Every structure is written in C-alpha cells, then in structure tokens.
C-alpha cells in the first residue's frame, strides 16, 4: 500500500467538486422542495444528487477508499484513505437563493487530512489545497491576511442564534467586542475568505466532521490555523476557531477569558 500522490488527489478533488457544484446549480433558484432531517437541518434533492455524483466518481477511480458523506453515511474501504463530503455546505443559503454555499471535498490519509476543496458554484470560485503543496484560489496562490491586531480583525460567524442555543452567547459577544468588524459570512464560504486574506477570524460553536474536514488543509496550507476553542483538536472536533495564525492566541485568550463564560448583565 503506497502513499497516494497528493497532486493527483487534489486535481481529482477539484474536478469532482466542480462537477457536483454544477449539478447543484441546476436546482439553484428553482424552488426545489426542502425536507427537514431528524436533526432539524434542511436537505434537498440537490444535496443528495450531488453527493451521489461525488460517491460514484470516487468509487470508480478509487474503489478501495472509504467514503463518508453527510447525506448517505459511510462506506468502508480497504485502504487507510477516506473521502469526507459535504455536497452543499450552507443549505440555508442555497434554499434562500443566496450564492454563498459551497461543495466541500476532503481527503484523509491514515487519519489525517491531506487534501481539501471549497468550491462555491454560484460564485465560480474554488479554493483548494494539499498538504505540502500550498493553497490555491482559482489557479493562483492563496494566503491569509497579515492582520496581527485582534481589535483590527474581521470576524466571521454563522450568526448569533446557534451560539444562544448552545449556551455560548457570552463567548460570541466577547469575541465580537474584541474584533473590529463582525459579519455573518460563514459555512465553507467564510473559511474560503479566511484562506484568501479577505477575513481574519472565523468562529463556529458546532461542527460536524464533514463541515471541518475539507477546511483544515485549506486554512493551514494558506498559512492559518484551525483548532477547537482550546487550541487543539483536529477535523473531528465539534467546534472550530480558525484564524490567519497571527491572531490565534489572542482569539484563544478571548475564548478562555471570564467574559466568555459569564452571561452579560443588562
């Protein structure tokens, strides 16, 4: 069993993500029916068909690899290689006709993320990376911002309600106050902005493996960091803090501060 050629894997991943993204565009702005899953999250035919397309392409090219996707679970293979898929990251954006959704394709080798693709079909942008090969944005080299002062940083989150429902409103408020600008441009799109120097910090209180897997190589190869809220973890973490690297310790200090754990008084 030989180590995979990451250039080959990256090229395949980008092409597969773009094909799946093209499929989703056929449903975008179409009034596609929305079904609520058991966890309350929405799903559409576009999510399912895009994942099936990705699975079919992977199974044909790499039949011994495992595949884990948000919509159809895991198929185990014989090699220590696993594809981790989110066919539409940002389904709420997708069903509301907002072009900030993405198709995420990640490749894991021997338990570590090696390749990641964030493809935004409606924006025609693809940000992609492989371990040791750098991060790229539509064919040109990508890198994080040079901001090194948290009070000057642009913070991205998915909005405040999820922080409320998970009991993390104080942390959200503390981080928002610590940064210069806060915007709700999140899901995979927010991490693509971070990796291309258009944002400085991204904070998420709840993540699944298919939400994080593709993002980790992209952020790290762009020169940033992606951890849990304590500065550790990996793509299996259930929360995430991503930054341009220079700001990471300052952001961790905010999350560890008493203000992040004490409800604000009116």
N, C-alpha and C positions, 0 to 999 in steps of 0.2 A: 504494500500500500504506500504509494508515493505522495508527497506533499503536492497539493494542487497548484497549478500555475495561476497565480492571482491576477495576472494580466488577462488571461483567458476568461477567468471567472468574472472579472469586472466588466469586460466587453460584453459577455453574455448577459450579465445582470442589467446593464443599461439598456440593451436592446429589448430584453423581456419586459422590463418596467415600462418602457415606452410603448410597446405593443399593448400591454394591459391598459395603460393610460389612454391610448387611442380608443380602446373599447369603451371605457367609461364616458368618453366624450359623446358617444352615441346616445347616452342617456341623460347627459347634462342639459338642463333647461327643457327637459321633455315632460315634466310632471310624472316621473316614474313613481310607482307605488312604494310606500315605505312601510316596513313591518318592524314592530318592536320586539327585540330579543328578550330573553329571560332576565338579563341584567338591566333592562330598560333602555339600552342603546339601540339606535336605528340601524336597519340594514335594508338594502335594495337589491334588485336583480343585478345591478351594475357591480356591486361588491362581490357577489357570488360568481358571476361570469368572469370577472377579471381575475379572481383567484383561481378558478378552474383553468383559465388560459395559462397562467403562470405555472400551475402544477403540471399541466400537460407538457409544456416546453421543458421544464426541469426534468421530469420523468423520462422524456425521450432522450435528452442529452446526457443526463447523469442518473441513470436508473438505480445506482447503489446508494444514492444520497437520501437522507431523511428530509421531510418537508413538514414544517409547522406553519399553519395559517390561521388567521383569526376566524374565518368562516367555516372551515372544514377540518380543524383539528390537526393531528399529527399522523403521518405515515412514516414508519421507521425503516431506515435502510441499513445496509451492511457496513458502511464506512463511517468514520467519525466526522462526517460532513453533514451539515444541516442548513437548509434554507428556511428563513423565517420571513413570513409575508404578511403585509397588511395591504390589501388591494385598494382600499380607499381609507386613508387616514385623514379624518376630518369629514366624516359623513354628514354632520350637521351643515357644514359649509356646502357640501355637494348638493344636498337636497334643497337648500335655500338659494341655489344658483350663484353662490359666491365662489370665485375661482381659486381659493386658497387651499384646496385639498391636494393630497398627494398620494402617489403609489409608492410604497416602501418595500424594498427587496434587500434582505440581509443574508450574508453567507457566514456561517460559523464553522470553524475547523478546530477539532479537538477541544471544544468547549469555549473557544474564544472567538469573538467577532473579527472577521478578516476583511470583509467587503460590505459596503453599504451604498444604497442608491435611494435618493429622494427625488422622485420625478413629479413635477407639477404639470399635469397635462394641459389644463386650461391656460396656463401662463407660458407654456412651451419652454420651461426651464428644467434642467436636470443638474443636480449636484451629487457627485459620486466620488467614492474613494476606496482605496485598497491599502491594507497595511504595508507601509514602506514605500508606497507609490504616490503619496500625496492626495490632495483633494482637488477636484476639478468642477468647473461650472460652465456648462455648455462649451466644453472644449478648451477653456482657458484655466490656468491655475487659480485656485481659490484659497483665501486665507482669512483668518479672523481679524477683527479690528485691533487697533493699537491703544484703545482706551485703557488707562491704568488707574482711574479715579472713580470709585463707585458713585459718588454724587454727580458725576457727569455721564453715567451709563444709561443706555436704553434697555429697559426690562420688558420682556415679553412673557405673558401668561395666557392661559386659555379663558380668562375671565374669573370673576370672584366667586361665583356660586359653588364651584367644586371645592374651593377652599372652605367655604361655610359648611358644606355637607360632610366634610372630612374633619371638621374641628380644627382647621388650620388658618382661620381668618386672621389671627394675630400675626402669624408668620408672613402672610400675604401683605398685610398692612405695613409691617416693619420693613419688608423688602421694597415695597412701593415707595415708602417715605425715604428710603436710603438712596434710591436712584433718581436721576433727573427726569426721565420720561418713562411712562408705562403705557404699553399698547397690548391689546388682546389679539395679537397675530401669533397663533400658536399651532399646535399639532406639528406635523413634519415641516410645514412651511416656516415656522419660527426657527427651527434648528437649521434650516437651509439659509435663512437670513443671518443667523449667527456665524455659520461657516463661511459666508461670503462677505463678512465685515459690515453687514447692514444692521446688526443688533449686537448687544454686548453680553446680556444675561438672559437665560430662559429658565423659568421655574414651573415645575409640574408637581402637584401633590399626589397624583395617582397615575401609574403607568402599567401597562402590560408588556410582556416580552416582545410582542410584535410591534408595539409602539416605539420601543427603545432600540431594538437590535440593529436596524439599518442606520440609526442616527449616530451610534457610538463611533464607528470608523470614520464617518464623515466629519464629525466635530473634532476628533483627535488628530486626524491627518491634516485638518485645516489649521492646527496649532492650538486648539482649545482643549477644554476638559469637560467631561460629562461624568457625574458621580451621583450617589444618593445625597441626601441632605446632611450627612455626616462626613462626607468626603471620601467614602469608599464605594463598595458595590460594583456591579457590572451591568450587563444588559438584562439581567434577571431581576434587577431592583424594581420595587413597586412605586418609586418616586424618582424624580430627577432634578438635578441642578446642573445646568450647562453654562459655560462662560467662555470668554476668549482666553482663559488661562490666567492672565494678569490679575483679573478681578476675582478669581475663585475663592481665595482665602478670605477676602473681605466679605464676600457673599455668604460663605460658611459661617463667619463670625456673626453676621446679622441673624442667620437662622438659629444659631446657638445662644443668642442673647436673651435675657429675660423678656424683652419686649415681644419676642416671637412666641412666647409661651404664656403670656398673660393677656387676657381679654382687655381691650381698650375700655376705659371708663368714659362715660358720656358727661 
